[in-house]
Amino acid sequence: MFLRFKIFIKNQLNLKIKTIQSDNAKEFQVIDKFLMAAGFIHCYTCPHTHQQNGYIEGKHHYVVEIGLSLLMYVGFPLKYWI
């Protein structure tokens, strides 16, 4: 899924992803070697710091809201949203 997202960002916005920040969850540890090999900087938030995790959660909610807004704008059927 990350590779799809990376291609989408490159094609639609003509930007490169340089840094990934995550909360050190196991789902991100699985792709850590790939990120390093591809030249990405993978930053982790400090454990038990809601200030940093709250920042990431806020960014995540923003991305989700923008994505849902785009789906609504193009008239994508609701059954495919989840």
C-alpha angles and dihedrals in degrees: 000000000000091000090053091049091049092052091046092053091047094048100040102035102020089230134128124227107233106166134033120196121194140163094249091258118163094250089064094044089063093063096037094103091049092051092050093047091049092052099251121145108232112200124188128206117235114264118257094014107124090183092068096035090048089056092053092044089053091051090047092052090049092053091047092050092049091048093050091047090053091049090052092046094055092044096245109177114261093232090070097049098090 
